[in-house]
Amino acid sequence: MVDEGAENQGDTPEKESETSPGRKKRPGEVYRDWSLYSATTIIIVYPVVGFIVGWLMVRFWHWPAWVPALTTVAGVVEGIREVYKLSKKVLGDNND
């Protein structure tokens, strides 16, 4: 009796694991990785831009002094909202 499974053992290349160093990433994995990098940038940049806009409003248009705090909070809220939308887009909605 010939073992038919033995014939195919040498013919098929070994499947590379997901953590092997020489493995190329699929386009979806690269997109997901860069999206995660952009999420941290969004969380940092949006409040800074909000503060700068608020500071400019106080400096040049003589708005009240609490405006930079308000625009910074608005930047944080918008940053969180943007990251949430980005994560929904990248990871998808799992409520199928």
C-alpha positions in Angstrom: 0.0 0.0 0.0 1.2 3.4 -0.9 0.4 6.3 1.4 -1.1 9.0 -0.9 -0.5 11.7 1.6 3.2 11.1 1.6 3.4 12.0 -2.1 2.1 15.5 -1.5 4.2 16.3 1.5 7.3 17.4 -0.4 5.3 19.1 -3.2 3.5 21.8 -1.2 5.6 24.7 0.2 5.3 25.4 3.9 2.8 28.1 4.7 4.4 31.1 6.2 3.1 32.2 9.6 1.7 35.7 10.1 4.7 36.6 12.3 7.5 35.4 10.0 9.9 38.3 9.2 10.1 37.7 5.4 6.4 37.6 4.9 4.9 40.5 2.8 1.8 42.1 4.2 -1.4 42.1 2.3 -2.7 45.5 1.2 -5.5 45.4 3.8 -3.0 44.9 6.6 -0.9 47.8 5.4 -4.0 50.0 5.3 -5.0 49.0 8.8 -1.5 49.7 10.1 -1.3 53.1 8.6 -4.8 53.9 9.8 -3.7 53.1 13.4 -0.8 55.4 13.0 -3.0 58.2 11.7 -5.4 57.7 14.7 -2.6 58.7 17.1 -1.8 61.7 15.0 -5.5 62.8 14.9 -5.7 62.5 18.7 -2.6 64.7 19.1 -3.2 67.3 16.3 -6.9 68.1 16.7 -6.6 69.6 20.2 -3.5 71.5 19.3 -5.2 73.0 16.3 -8.2 73.8 18.5 -6.0 75.6 21.0 -4.3 77.6 18.3 -7.6 78.7 16.8 -8.9 79.7 20.2 -5.7 81.6 21.0 -5.9 83.5 17.7 -9.5 84.4 18.4 -8.5 85.8 21.8 -5.4 87.5 20.5 -6.7 89.2 17.3 -10.5 89.4 17.8 -10.5 90.0 21.6 -12.8 87.1 22.4 -13.1 86.0 26.1 -10.1 84.2 27.7 -12.0 80.9 28.1 -12.3 80.4 24.3 -9.0 78.5 23.9 -10.1 76.0 26.5 -13.4 75.6 24.7 -11.8 75.1 21.3 -9.3 72.6 22.7 -12.2 70.5 24.2 -13.9 70.8 20.8 -10.7 69.5 19.2 -10.6 66.5 21.6 -14.2 65.7 20.9 -13.8 65.9 17.2 -10.6 63.9 17.3 -12.3 61.1 19.2 -15.2 61.2 16.8 -12.9 61.0 13.8 -11.0 58.1 15.2 -14.3 56.3 15.9 -15.3 56.8 12.3 -11.9 55.6 11.1 -12.0 52.5 13.2 -15.5 51.7 11.9 -14.2 52.1 8.4 -11.1 50.0 8.9 -12.3 47.3 11.1 -15.9 47.2 9.8 -19.1 46.8 11.6 -19.2 43.4 13.3 -23.0 43.5 13.9 -23.8 41.4 10.8 
